[in-house]
Amino acid sequence: MRQSAPPAESVAKLRKNPIFGASITYYMLKEIHYTTAEEAVKVVKSGDHVHLSSVASAPRLLIDALCERGEKGELQNVYIHHLHTEGPAPYADSKFDGIFFHQGFFIGANVRKGVQSGYADYIPVFLSETQRLYRCGALKCDVAMIQVCPPDKHGFVSLGTSVDATLAAIECAKTVIAVVNPNVPRAWGQAMIPMDMIDIFVEGDTPLEPAHFSEPNETEIAIGKHCANLIEDGACLQMGIGAIPNAVLAQLGGHRHLGIHTEMFADGVLGLVEKGVIDGSNKVTDKGKLVSTFLMGSQKVYDFIDDNPMVSMMDVGYTNDPYIISQNPKMTAINSAVQIDLTGQVCADSIGTKFYSGVGGQVDFVYGASLSKGGKAIIAMPSCTNKGGSKIAPTIINGGGVVTTRPHVHYVVTEFGAVDLYGRSMQERARLLTSIAHPDHREELEKAAFERFGPHYHRVLI
């Protein structure tokens, strides 16, 4: 239990909001009248669009209460929106067909079955633009359901681990319901909002959802080493979550003056901060700070960001803006792929016609890193699927979607090496990608390239 709420009393002074601009004023501290989750979710009406705070900070009390209303037959056609969330997502279950319709901005494991069976759905959108969906009115937000830390003496609460598109949802929602939870860290940056932006308060103390990581295997360690060789001292890093990012971070202990500007980070960053490897001293924007928009990790990560001015949790429209990303020198973005074809097209959200994850921030950071002075955009993946099929393929599987286009792609890394496709022709790309495919599949790829490009292909030099 990190903190407790200050006395519930009103302070009549008005102050300008330093985060959202001088046009918004609010009371420094107002009396909180708590209600139950069951009472709070009664504001949701049939046909409403509901936003949930994301990842580790999904408001479990409100989700459960809303689903109870659904089970009682009190609601119809309620649309649920969020980024990836950890923990159960019962609203995406087939039993709620006609009651809830999930339309997420990313497909996590907890909604994947529902999406692939048609009981839930997916909105393809660049992560940088998820906030814009609300702010430009392309997507309604009737009710925003969030979690915050207890208020401080100035009347501010923090969104903790989930700023992303949640901040925009709060700004645009007709009603904002917040679970005041002492387990939510008091994160700085745009995570800090005045209490007056919240309409209904509920008390809760459910732990944040932790992420569990497996230790990198030999393939992932090899990929991590190849990526680490591309990362220079003074680089600013973006990488996602999982075994490969952890394997990369594990290889950076000898680097110096690294920075973080990313959409998310996890446990692998903490050790490098403790060793002084990550200090942000070479950054141009947010010098010395770790910038992120959401977090997913162990309790150590949540404790690390609590009341830590070194960490700035920012709106996703800031963290994922390619032009802001590009301002930091040596910006190095490491992302993954489901499949890549011989011309460099990257499929990252689907396996054939089955949607698997989402566009996410891959294009935002690939493009931003490419524009950075000395920047590098890296697609890193194992050469083979878990079933032994080649992830480097003659063509994208029928029905699969291209997330990152040929001209966007620069470095591609597998356990067999790293190649740079920038400025390379189609035939040169095919030759380079074949060279880092699994040896068992190279002959097949060479044959496919010959059939596609003709006899001159065998004379291509790289």
C-alpha positions as a Markdown table, in Angstrom:
| # | Residue | x | y | z |
|---|---|---|---|---|
| 1 | Met | 0.0 | 0.0 | 0.0 |
| 2 | Arg | 1.9 | 3.0 | -1.2 |
| 3 | Gln | -0.2 | 5.9 | -0.2 |
| 4 | Ser | -3.5 | 6.9 | 1.4 |
| 5 | Ala | -5.9 | 9.6 | 0.3 |
| 6 | Pro | -5.6 | 13.0 | 1.9 |
| 7 | Pro | -8.5 | 14.3 | 4.1 |
| 8 | Ala | -11.7 | 14.5 | 2.1 |
| 9 | Glu | -12.2 | 18.3 | 2.2 |
| 10 | Ser | -12.7 | 20.9 | -0.4 |
| 11 | Val | -10.2 | 23.7 | -1.1 |
| 12 | Ala | -11.9 | 26.6 | -2.8 |
| 13 | Lys | -8.8 | 28.0 | -4.6 |
| 14 | Leu | -8.7 | 27.7 | -8.3 |
| 15 | Arg | -5.5 | 26.9 | -10.2 |
| 16 | Lys | -4.5 | 26.7 | -13.8 |
| 17 | Asn | -3.9 | 23.2 | -15.0 |
| 18 | Pro | -0.2 | 23.0 | -16.1 |
| 19 | Ile | -0.7 | 19.9 | -18.2 |
| 20 | Phe | -3.8 | 20.6 | -20.2 |
| 21 | Gly | -3.5 | 24.3 | -20.7 |
| 22 | Ala | -4.6 | 27.5 | -19.1 |
| 23 | Ser | -8.2 | 27.2 | -20.3 |
| 24 | Ile | -9.0 | 24.5 | -17.7 |
| 25 | Thr | -9.3 | 25.3 | -14.0 |
| 26 | Tyr | -10.2 | 23.1 | -11.1 |
| 27 | Tyr | -10.3 | 22.9 | -7.3 |
| 28 | Met | -7.1 | 21.9 | -5.7 |
| 29 | Leu | -8.9 | 19.3 | -3.6 |
| 30 | Lys | -12.5 | 18.3 | -3.6 |
| 31 | Glu | -14.5 | 16.0 | -1.4 |
| 32 | Ile | -14.6 | 12.4 | -2.7 |
| 33 | His | -17.9 | 10.6 | -2.5 |
| 34 | Tyr | -17.2 | 7.0 | -3.1 |
| 35 | Thr | -19.8 | 4.6 | -4.5 |
| 36 | Thr | -19.8 | 0.9 | -5.3 |
| 37 | Ala | -18.7 | -0.6 | -8.6 |
| 38 | Glu | -22.2 | -2.0 | -9.1 |
| 39 | Glu | -23.7 | 1.5 | -8.6 |
| 40 | Ala | -21.1 | 3.2 | -10.7 |
| 41 | Val | -21.6 | 1.1 | -13.9 |
| 42 | Lys | -25.3 | 1.9 | -13.9 |
| 43 | Val | -24.4 | 5.0 | -15.9 |
| 44 | Val | -23.6 | 2.7 | -18.9 |
| 45 | Lys | -26.6 | 2.5 | -21.3 |
| 46 | Ser | -27.3 | 0.1 | -24.2 |
| 47 | Gly | -25.5 | 1.3 | -27.3 |
| 48 | Asp | -22.8 | 3.2 | -25.3 |
| 49 | His | -19.1 | 3.1 | -26.2 |
| 50 | Val | -16.9 | 2.3 | -23.2 |
| 51 | His | -13.1 | 2.8 | -22.9 |
| 52 | Leu | -11.1 | 0.7 | -20.4 |
| 53 | Ser | -7.6 | 1.7 | -19.2 |
| 54 | Ser | -5.1 | -0.7 | -20.6 |
| 55 | Val | -2.5 | -3.4 | -20.0 |
| 56 | Ala | -1.7 | -3.8 | -16.3 |
| 57 | Ser | -4.3 | -1.2 | -15.2 |
| 58 | Ala | -7.5 | -2.7 | -16.6 |
| 59 | Pro | -10.2 | -1.7 | -14.0 |
| 60 | Arg | -11.1 | -5.2 | -12.9 |
| 61 | Leu | -13.8 | -4.1 | -10.4 |
| 62 | Leu | -15.7 | -2.2 | -13.0 |
| 63 | Ile | -15.3 | -4.8 | -15.7 |
| 64 | Asp | -16.8 | -7.5 | -13.4 |
| 65 | Ala | -19.6 | -5.2 | -12.3 |
| 66 | Leu | -20.4 | -4.3 | -16.0 |
| 67 | Cys | -20.5 | -8.0 | -16.9 |
| 68 | Glu | -22.8 | -8.7 | -14.1 |
| 69 | Arg | -25.3 | -6.2 | -15.6 |
| 70 | Gly | -24.8 | -8.0 | -18.9 |
| 71 | Glu | -25.6 | -11.3 | -17.4 |
| 72 | Lys | -28.8 | -9.9 | -15.9 |
| 73 | Gly | -30.0 | -8.8 | -19.4 |
| 74 | Glu | -29.8 | -5.1 | -18.5 |
| 75 | Leu | -27.7 | -4.1 | -21.5 |
| 76 | Gln | -27.5 | -4.5 | -25.3 |
| 77 | Asn | -24.9 | -3.6 | -27.9 |
| 78 | Val | -22.3 | -2.0 | -25.6 |
| 79 | Tyr | -19.0 | -1.4 | -27.4 |
| 80 | Ile | -15.8 | -2.0 | -25.5 |
| 81 | His | -12.5 | -0.3 | -26.6 |
| 82 | His | -9.0 | -0.5 | -25.2 |
| 83 | Leu | -5.4 | -1.3 | -26.1 |
| 84 | His | -4.1 | -4.7 | -25.0 |
| 85 | Thr | -5.2 | -5.7 | -21.5 |
| 86 | Glu | -3.8 | -8.2 | -19.1 |
| 87 | Gly | -6.1 | -10.5 | -17.1 |
| 88 | Pro | -9.5 | -11.9 | -18.1 |
| 89 | Ala | -11.7 | -10.2 | -20.7 |
| 90 | Pro | -15.1 | -11.8 | -20.2 |
| 91 | Tyr | -16.9 | -9.2 | -22.3 |
| 92 | Ala | -15.3 | -10.8 | -25.4 |
| 93 | Asp | -16.8 | -14.2 | -24.6 |
| 94 | Ser | -19.5 | -15.6 | -26.9 |
| 95 | Lys | -22.0 | -15.8 | -24.1 |
| 96 | Phe | -22.2 | -12.0 | -24.2 |
| 97 | Asp | -23.1 | -11.9 | -28.0 |
| 98 | Gly | -25.5 | -9.1 | -28.5 |
| 99 | Ile | -24.6 | -7.6 | -25.1 |
| 100 | Phe | -21.0 | -6.5 | -25.5 |
| 101 | Phe | -19.0 | -6.0 | -28.7 |
| 102 | His | -15.3 | -5.7 | -28.2 |
| 103 | Gln | -13.6 | -3.4 | -30.7 |
| 104 | Gly | -10.0 | -3.2 | -29.5 |
| 105 | Phe | -7.0 | -1.3 | -30.8 |
| 106 | Phe | -4.8 | -4.4 | -30.3 |
| 107 | Ile | -5.5 | -8.1 | -30.0 |
| 108 | Gly | -4.1 | -9.7 | -26.8 |
| 109 | Ala | -4.3 | -13.3 | -25.8 |
| 110 | Asn | -7.4 | -12.6 | -23.7 |
| 111 | Val | -9.5 | -11.5 | -26.6 |
| 112 | Arg | -7.9 | -13.4 | -29.5 |
| 113 | Lys | -10.3 | -16.4 | -29.5 |
| 114 | Gly | -13.3 | -14.0 | -29.5 |
| 115 | Val | -11.8 | -11.9 | -32.4 |
| 116 | Gln | -11.0 | -15.0 | -34.5 |
| 117 | Ser | -14.5 | -16.4 | -34.0 |
| 118 | Gly | -16.2 | -13.2 | -34.7 |
| 119 | Tyr | -17.7 | -12.5 | -31.3 |
| 120 | Ala | -15.2 | -9.6 | -30.8 |
| 121 | Asp | -13.4 | -7.3 | -33.3 |
| 122 | Tyr | -10.4 | -5.2 | -34.0 |
| 123 | Ile | -9.8 | -1.6 | -35.2 |
| 124 | Pro | -6.6 | -1.4 | -37.2 |
| 125 | Val | -4.9 | 1.8 | -36.2 |
| 126 | Phe | -1.4 | 3.1 | -35.7 |
| 127 | Leu | -0.8 | 3.3 | -32.0 |
| 128 | Ser | 0.0 | 7.0 | -32.3 |
| 129 | Glu | -3.5 | 7.6 | -33.6 |
| 130 | Thr | -5.5 | 5.7 | -31.0 |
| 131 | Gln | -5.9 | 8.9 | -29.0 |
| 132 | Arg | -6.9 | 10.7 | -32.2 |
| 133 | Leu | -9.8 | 8.4 | -32.7 |
| 134 | Tyr | -11.4 | 9.9 | -29.7 |
| 135 | Arg | -10.2 | 13.5 | -30.1 |
| 136 | Cys | -11.3 | 13.9 | -33.7 |
| 137 | Gly | -14.6 | 12.2 | -33.1 |
| 138 | Ala | -14.1 | 9.1 | -35.3 |
| 139 | Leu | -14.9 | 7.0 | -32.2 |
| 140 | Lys | -17.4 | 7.9 | -29.5 |
| 141 | Cys | -16.5 | 7.6 | -25.8 |
| 142 | Asp | -19.6 | 7.7 | -23.6 |
| 143 | Val | -18.0 | 6.2 | -20.5 |
| 144 | Ala | -14.3 | 5.9 | -19.6 |
| 145 | Met | -13.4 | 3.4 | -16.9 |
| 146 | Ile | -10.0 | 3.9 | -15.4 |
| 147 | Gln | -7.8 | 3.3 | -12.4 |
| 148 | Val | -5.9 | 6.0 | -10.5 |
| 149 | Cys | -3.7 | 6.4 | -7.4 |
| 150 | Pro | -5.2 | 8.2 | -4.4 |
| 151 | Pro | -5.2 | 12.0 | -4.7 |
| 152 | Asp | -2.3 | 14.1 | -3.5 |
| 153 | Lys | -2.6 | 17.3 | -1.4 |
| 154 | His | -2.9 | 19.3 | -4.6 |
| 155 | Gly | -5.9 | 17.4 | -5.9 |
| 156 | Phe | -4.1 | 15.4 | -8.5 |
| 157 | Val | -4.3 | 11.6 | -9.2 |
| 158 | Ser | -2.1 | 9.6 | -11.5 |
| 159 | Leu | -3.1 | 7.2 | -14.3 |
| 160 | Gly | -0.1 | 5.1 | -13.3 |
| 161 | Thr | 0.8 | 2.5 | -15.9 |
| 162 | Ser | -1.8 | 3.4 | -18.5 |
| 163 | Val | -1.8 | 6.8 | -20.2 |
| 164 | Asp | -1.8 | 5.7 | -23.9 |
| 165 | Ala | -5.2 | 6.6 | -25.4 |
| 166 | Thr | -6.8 | 6.7 | -21.9 |
| 167 | Leu | -6.0 | 10.3 | -21.4 |
| 168 | Ala | -7.9 | 11.2 | -24.7 |
| 169 | Ala | -10.8 | 9.0 | -23.6 |
| 170 | Ile | -11.0 | 10.9 | -20.3 |
| 171 | Glu | -11.1 | 14.2 | -22.1 |
| 172 | Cys | -13.8 | 13.1 | -24.5 |
| 173 | Ala | -16.0 | 10.9 | -22.3 |
| 174 | Lys | -19.4 | 12.0 | -21.1 |
| 175 | Thr | -18.8 | 10.2 | -17.8 |
| 176 | Val | -15.5 | 9.1 | -16.2 |
| 177 | Ile | -15.5 | 6.4 | -13.6 |
| 178 | Ala | -12.3 | 5.9 | -11.6 |
| 179 | Val | -11.2 | 3.1 | -9.3 |
| 180 | Val | -9.0 | 4.8 | -6.6 |
| 181 | Asn | -6.5 | 2.1 | -6.0 |
| 182 | Pro | -3.4 | 2.4 | -3.8 |
| 183 | Asn | -1.6 | -0.2 | -5.9 |
| 184 | Val | -1.6 | 2.2 | -8.9 |
| 185 | Pro | 1.8 | 4.0 | -8.9 |
| 186 | Arg | 2.0 | 7.8 | -8.8 |
| 187 | Ala | 3.6 | 8.2 | -12.2 |
| 188 | Trp | 4.7 | 11.6 | -13.4 |
| 189 | Gly | 4.3 | 13.3 | -16.8 |
| 190 | Gln | 0.9 | 13.4 | -18.4 |
| 191 | Ala | -0.3 | 10.6 | -16.2 |
| 192 | Met | -1.1 | 13.3 | -13.6 |
| 193 | Ile | -4.6 | 14.6 | -13.9 |
| 194 | Pro | -6.8 | 16.8 | -11.7 |
| 195 | Met | -9.6 | 15.1 | -9.8 |
| 196 | Asp | -12.2 | 17.2 | -11.4 |
| 197 | Met | -11.8 | 15.3 | -14.6 |
| 198 | Ile | -13.4 | 12.3 | -12.8 |
| 199 | Asp | -17.2 | 12.1 | -12.2 |
| 200 | Ile | -17.6 | 8.9 | -10.2 |
| 201 | Phe | -15.2 | 7.4 | -7.7 |
| 202 | Val | -14.9 | 3.7 | -6.5 |
| 203 | Glu | -12.5 | 2.4 | -3.9 |
| 204 | Gly | -10.5 | -0.7 | -4.8 |
| 205 | Asp | -7.2 | -2.4 | -3.9 |
| 206 | Thr | -6.8 | -5.1 | -6.5 |
| 207 | Pro | -3.1 | -5.6 | -7.5 |
| 208 | Leu | -2.0 | -4.5 | -11.0 |
| 209 | Glu | -1.8 | -7.4 | -13.4 |
| 210 | Pro | 1.9 | -8.6 | -13.7 |
| 211 | Ala | 3.5 | -9.8 | -16.8 |
| 212 | His | 5.3 | -13.1 | -16.8 |
| 213 | Phe | 8.4 | -13.7 | -19.0 |
| 214 | Ser | 10.2 | -16.8 | -20.0 |
| 215 | Glu | 14.0 | -16.9 | -20.1 |
| 216 | Pro | 15.3 | -16.4 | -23.6 |
| 217 | Asn | 16.3 | -19.5 | -25.5 |
| 218 | Glu | 19.4 | -20.0 | -27.6 |
| 219 | Thr | 17.7 | -18.6 | -30.7 |
| 220 | Glu | 16.5 | -15.5 | -28.9 |
| 221 | Ile | 19.9 | -14.9 | -27.3 |
| 222 | Ala | 21.6 | -15.1 | -30.7 |
| 223 | Ile | 19.1 | -12.5 | -32.0 |
| 224 | Gly | 19.7 | -10.4 | -29.0 |
| 225 | Lys | 23.5 | -10.4 | -29.7 |
| 226 | His | 23.0 | -9.4 | -33.4 |
| 227 | Cys | 20.7 | -6.5 | -32.3 |
| 228 | Ala | 23.1 | -5.4 | -29.6 |
| 229 | Asn | 25.9 | -5.2 | -32.2 |
| 230 | Leu | 23.8 | -2.6 | -34.1 |
| 231 | Ile | 23.1 | -0.5 | -31.0 |
| 232 | Glu | 25.7 | 2.3 | -30.5 |
| 233 | Asp | 26.7 | 4.1 | -27.3 |
| 234 | Gly | 24.4 | 7.1 | -26.9 |
| 235 | Ala | 21.5 | 5.4 | -28.7 |
| 236 | Cys | 17.9 | 6.0 | -27.7 |
| 237 | Leu | 15.9 | 2.8 | -27.5 |
| 238 | Gln | 12.4 | 1.6 | -28.3 |
| 239 | Met | 11.6 | -2.1 | -28.0 |
| 240 | Gly | 8.5 | -4.1 | -27.1 |
| 241 | Ile | 7.9 | -6.8 | -24.6 |
| 242 | Gly | 8.9 | -10.5 | -24.6 |
| 243 | Ala | 11.9 | -12.8 | -24.9 |
| 244 | Ile | 13.7 | -11.0 | -27.7 |
| 245 | Pro | 13.6 | -7.5 | -26.2 |
| 246 | Asn | 14.8 | -9.0 | -22.9 |
| 247 | Ala | 17.6 | -10.9 | -24.8 |
| 248 | Val | 18.7 | -7.6 | -26.4 |
| 249 | Leu | 18.7 | -5.7 | -23.1 |
| 250 | Ala | 20.7 | -8.5 | -21.5 |
| 251 | Gln | 23.5 | -7.8 | -24.0 |
| 252 | Leu | 23.8 | -4.1 | -23.4 |
| 253 | Gly | 25.7 | -4.1 | -20.0 |
| 254 | Gly | 28.8 | -2.8 | -21.7 |
| 255 | His | 27.1 | 0.1 | -23.5 |
| 256 | Arg | 27.1 | 3.7 | -22.3 |
| 257 | His | 24.7 | 6.6 | -22.2 |
| 258 | Leu | 21.6 | 4.9 | -23.6 |
| 259 | Gly | 18.2 | 6.5 | -23.5 |
| 260 | Ile | 14.6 | 5.3 | -23.5 |
| 261 | His | 11.8 | 6.8 | -25.6 |
| 262 | Thr | 9.3 | 4.0 | -26.2 |
| 263 | Glu | 5.7 | 3.0 | -26.1 |
| 264 | Met | 6.4 | 0.6 | -23.2 |
| 265 | Phe | 9.1 | -0.9 | -21.2 |
| 266 | Ala | 9.4 | -3.8 | -18.8 |
| 267 | Asp | 11.8 | -5.4 | -16.3 |
| 268 | Gly | 14.8 | -5.6 | -18.6 |
| 269 | Val | 15.3 | -1.9 | -18.5 |
| 270 | Leu | 15.7 | -1.7 | -14.7 |
| 271 | Gly | 19.0 | -3.4 | -14.4 |
| 272 | Leu | 20.5 | -1.1 | -17.0 |
| 273 | Val | 19.3 | 1.9 | -15.1 |
| 274 | Glu | 20.8 | 0.6 | -11.9 |
| 275 | Lys | 24.2 | 0.1 | -13.7 |
| 276 | Gly | 24.1 | 3.6 | -15.2 |
| 277 | Val | 24.0 | 2.2 | -18.7 |
| 278 | Ile | 20.7 | 4.0 | -19.3 |
| 279 | Asp | 21.0 | 7.6 | -18.2 |
| 280 | Gly | 19.3 | 9.5 | -21.1 |
| 281 | Ser | 22.2 | 11.9 | -21.3 |
| 282 | Asn | 22.4 | 11.9 | -25.1 |
| 283 | Lys | 18.7 | 12.6 | -25.6 |
| 284 | Val | 17.5 | 15.8 | -27.2 |
| 285 | Thr | 13.9 | 15.6 | -26.0 |
| 286 | Asp | 13.2 | 14.7 | -22.4 |
| 287 | Lys | 16.9 | 14.6 | -21.6 |
| 288 | Gly | 17.7 | 12.2 | -18.7 |
| 289 | Lys | 14.1 | 10.8 | -18.6 |
| 290 | Leu | 12.6 | 7.4 | -19.5 |
| 291 | Val | 9.6 | 8.2 | -21.6 |
| 292 | Ser | 6.8 | 5.7 | -22.1 |
| 293 | Thr | 3.0 | 5.6 | -22.6 |
| 294 | Phe | 2.1 | 2.3 | -20.9 |
| 295 | Leu | 3.9 | -0.4 | -18.8 |
| 296 | Met | 3.7 | -4.1 | -18.4 |
| 297 | Gly | 6.1 | -6.0 | -16.1 |
| 298 | Ser | 6.5 | -7.3 | -12.6 |
| 299 | Gln | 5.8 | -5.5 | -9.4 |
| 300 | Lys | 9.4 | -4.2 | -9.6 |
| 301 | Val | 8.5 | -2.1 | -12.6 |
| 302 | Tyr | 5.4 | -0.6 | -10.9 |
| 303 | Asp | 7.4 | 0.2 | -7.8 |
| 304 | Phe | 10.2 | 1.7 | -9.9 |
| 305 | Ile | 7.9 | 4.3 | -11.5 |
| 306 | Asp | 6.1 | 5.2 | -8.3 |
| 307 | Asp | 6.8 | 8.9 | -7.6 |
| 308 | Asn | 9.9 | 8.7 | -9.8 |
| 309 | Pro | 10.6 | 12.0 | -11.7 |
| 310 | Met | 13.1 | 10.1 | -13.9 |
| 311 | Val | 10.0 | 8.5 | -15.6 |
| 312 | Ser | 7.6 | 10.4 | -17.8 |
| 313 | Met | 4.4 | 8.6 | -18.6 |
| 314 | Met | 3.0 | 10.5 | -21.7 |
| 315 | Asp | 0.1 | 10.5 | -24.1 |
| 316 | Val | 0.6 | 8.0 | -26.9 |
| 317 | Gly | 0.2 | 10.9 | -29.4 |
| 318 | Tyr | 3.5 | 12.2 | -28.0 |
| 319 | Thr | 5.5 | 9.0 | -27.4 |
| 320 | Asn | 4.6 | 7.6 | -30.8 |
| 321 | Asp | 4.7 | 10.7 | -33.0 |
| 322 | Pro | 7.4 | 9.8 | -35.6 |
| 323 | Tyr | 8.6 | 13.4 | -35.7 |
| 324 | Ile | 9.1 | 13.6 | -32.0 |
| 325 | Ile | 10.8 | 10.2 | -32.1 |
| 326 | Ser | 13.2 | 11.3 | -34.8 |
| 327 | Gln | 14.5 | 14.3 | -32.7 |
| 328 | Asn | 16.6 | 12.0 | -30.5 |
| 329 | Pro | 19.9 | 11.0 | -32.2 |
| 330 | Lys | 20.7 | 7.4 | -32.8 |
| 331 | Met | 17.1 | 6.4 | -32.2 |
| 332 | Thr | 17.0 | 2.6 | -32.4 |
| 333 | Ala | 13.7 | 0.8 | -32.7 |
| 334 | Ile | 13.5 | -2.9 | -32.4 |
| 335 | Asn | 10.2 | -4.6 | -33.4 |
| 336 | Ser | 9.1 | -8.1 | -34.4 |
| 337 | Ala | 7.1 | -9.7 | -37.2 |
| 338 | Val | 4.9 | -12.7 | -37.9 |
| 339 | Gln | 6.4 | -13.0 | -41.4 |
| 340 | Ile | 8.4 | -11.1 | -43.9 |
| 341 | Asp | 8.5 | -11.7 | -47.6 |
| 342 | Leu | 11.5 | -11.7 | -50.0 |
| 343 | Thr | 10.8 | -8.1 | -50.9 |
| 344 | Gly | 10.8 | -6.8 | -47.3 |
| 345 | Gln | 7.1 | -6.6 | -46.6 |
| 346 | Val | 6.4 | -7.2 | -42.9 |
| 347 | Cys | 3.3 | -8.9 | -41.7 |
| 348 | Ala | 2.9 | -8.2 | -38.0 |
| 349 | Asp | -0.8 | -8.4 | -37.1 |
| 350 | Ser | -2.2 | -11.6 | -38.7 |
| 351 | Ile | -1.5 | -15.1 | -39.7 |
| 352 | Gly | -3.2 | -15.5 | -43.0 |
| 353 | Thr | -6.8 | -14.4 | -42.5 |
| 354 | Lys | -6.7 | -14.8 | -38.7 |
| 355 | Phe | -6.0 | -11.6 | -36.8 |
| 356 | Tyr | -3.4 | -12.2 | -34.1 |
| 357 | Ser | -2.2 | -9.0 | -32.6 |
| 358 | Gly | -2.3 | -5.5 | -34.1 |
| 359 | Val | -0.5 | -2.7 | -35.9 |
| 360 | Gly | 0.7 | -1.3 | -32.6 |
| 361 | Gly | 3.5 | 1.2 | -32.7 |
| 362 | Gln | 5.7 | -0.6 | -35.2 |
| 363 | Val | 5.2 | 1.8 | -38.1 |
| 364 | Asp | 5.4 | 4.8 | -35.8 |
| 365 | Phe | 8.8 | 3.8 | -34.5 |
| 366 | Val | 10.2 | 2.3 | -37.7 |
| 367 | Tyr | 9.5 | 5.6 | -39.5 |
| 368 | Gly | 10.7 | 7.8 | -36.6 |
| 369 | Ala | 13.9 | 5.9 | -36.1 |
| 370 | Ser | 14.6 | 6.0 | -39.8 |
| 371 | Leu | 14.3 | 9.8 | -39.7 |
| 372 | Ser | 16.6 | 10.1 | -36.7 |
| 373 | Lys | 20.2 | 11.2 | -37.2 |
| 374 | Gly | 22.2 | 8.0 | -37.0 |
| 375 | Gly | 18.9 | 6.1 | -36.2 |
| 376 | Lys | 18.2 | 2.5 | -37.0 |
| 377 | Ala | 14.9 | 0.7 | -37.5 |
| 378 | Ile | 15.2 | -3.1 | -36.8 |
| 379 | Ile | 12.8 | -5.9 | -37.4 |
| 380 | Ala | 14.0 | -8.9 | -35.3 |
| 381 | Met | 12.5 | -12.4 | -35.3 |
| 382 | Pro | 13.4 | -16.0 | -35.3 |
| 383 | Ser | 14.0 | -17.5 | -38.7 |
| 384 | Cys | 11.3 | -20.2 | -38.1 |
| 385 | Thr | 7.9 | -20.6 | -36.5 |
| 386 | Asn | 7.4 | -22.9 | -33.6 |
| 387 | Lys | 6.3 | -25.5 | -36.1 |
| 388 | Gly | 9.5 | -25.2 | -38.2 |
| 389 | Gly | 8.1 | -23.1 | -41.1 |
| 390 | Ser | 10.2 | -20.3 | -42.5 |
| 391 | Lys | 9.2 | -16.8 | -41.3 |
| 392 | Ile | 11.0 | -15.4 | -44.3 |
| 393 | Ala | 8.7 | -16.5 | -47.1 |
| 394 | Pro | 8.4 | -16.0 | -50.9 |
| 395 | Thr | 5.1 | -14.1 | -50.3 |
| 396 | Ile | 3.0 | -13.2 | -47.3 |
| 397 | Ile | 0.5 | -16.0 | -46.5 |
| 398 | Asn | -2.7 | -15.5 | -48.4 |
| 399 | Gly | -4.9 | -13.2 | -46.4 |
| 400 | Gly | -2.1 | -11.8 | -44.2 |
| 401 | Gly | -1.8 | -8.1 | -43.9 |
| 402 | Val | 1.2 | -5.9 | -44.5 |
| 403 | Val | 1.9 | -3.6 | -41.5 |
| 404 | Thr | 5.3 | -2.2 | -42.4 |
| 405 | Thr | 5.9 | -1.6 | -46.1 |
| 406 | Arg | 8.9 | -2.4 | -48.2 |
| 407 | Pro | 10.3 | 1.1 | -48.2 |
| 408 | His | 9.9 | 1.4 | -44.5 |
| 409 | Val | 12.1 | -1.6 | -43.7 |
| 410 | His | 15.8 | -1.2 | -43.0 |
| 411 | Tyr | 17.5 | -3.8 | -40.8 |
| 412 | Val | 16.2 | -7.3 | -40.5 |
| 413 | Val | 17.7 | -9.7 | -37.9 |
| 414 | Thr | 17.4 | -13.4 | -37.2 |
| 415 | Glu | 19.6 | -15.7 | -35.2 |
| 416 | Phe | 21.6 | -16.1 | -38.4 |
| 417 | Gly | 22.6 | -12.5 | -38.7 |
| 418 | Ala | 21.6 | -9.0 | -39.6 |
| 419 | Val | 21.0 | -7.4 | -43.1 |
| 420 | Asp | 20.2 | -3.8 | -44.1 |
| 421 | Leu | 17.6 | -3.5 | -46.9 |
| 422 | Tyr | 17.7 | 0.2 | -47.2 |
| 423 | Gly | 18.5 | 1.3 | -50.7 |
| 424 | Arg | 18.5 | -2.2 | -52.0 |
| 425 | Ser | 16.6 | -3.5 | -55.0 |
| 426 | Met | 14.1 | -6.2 | -55.0 |
| 427 | Gln | 16.5 | -8.9 | -56.1 |
| 428 | Glu | 19.2 | -7.7 | -53.7 |
| 429 | Arg | 16.6 | -7.8 | -50.9 |
| 430 | Ala | 15.7 | -11.4 | -51.8 |
| 431 | Arg | 19.4 | -12.4 | -51.7 |
| 432 | Leu | 20.0 | -10.7 | -48.4 |
| 433 | Leu | 16.9 | -12.1 | -46.6 |
| 434 | Thr | 17.7 | -15.6 | -47.9 |
| 435 | Ser | 21.1 | -15.3 | -46.3 |
| 436 | Ile | 19.6 | -15.0 | -42.8 |
| 437 | Ala | 16.9 | -17.6 | -43.3 |
| 438 | His | 17.2 | -21.0 | -41.7 |
| 439 | Pro | 19.6 | -23.1 | -43.8 |
| 440 | Asp | 16.9 | -25.7 | -44.2 |
| 441 | His | 14.8 | -23.2 | -46.1 |
| 442 | Arg | 17.4 | -21.3 | -48.2 |
| 443 | Glu | 17.2 | -23.5 | -51.3 |
| 444 | Glu | 13.4 | -23.2 | -51.4 |
| 445 | Leu | 13.7 | -19.4 | -51.1 |
| 446 | Glu | 16.4 | -19.2 | -53.8 |
| 447 | Lys | 14.2 | -21.2 | -56.1 |
| 448 | Ala | 11.2 | -18.9 | -55.4 |
| 449 | Ala | 13.3 | -15.8 | -56.1 |
| 450 | Phe | 14.6 | -17.3 | -59.4 |
| 451 | Glu | 11.1 | -18.0 | -60.5 |
| 452 | Arg | 10.0 | -14.5 | -59.6 |
| 453 | Phe | 12.8 | -12.4 | -60.8 |
| 454 | Gly | 14.2 | -14.5 | -63.7 |
| 455 | Pro | 17.7 | -15.7 | -64.7 |
| 456 | His | 19.4 | -12.5 | -63.8 |
| 457 | Tyr | 18.8 | -13.2 | -60.1 |
| 458 | His | 21.7 | -15.6 | -59.9 |
| 459 | Arg | 24.1 | -12.8 | -61.0 |
| 460 | Val | 23.0 | -10.4 | -58.2 |
| 461 | Leu | 25.8 | -9.3 | -55.9 |
| 462 | Ile | 25.3 | -8.2 | -52.3 |
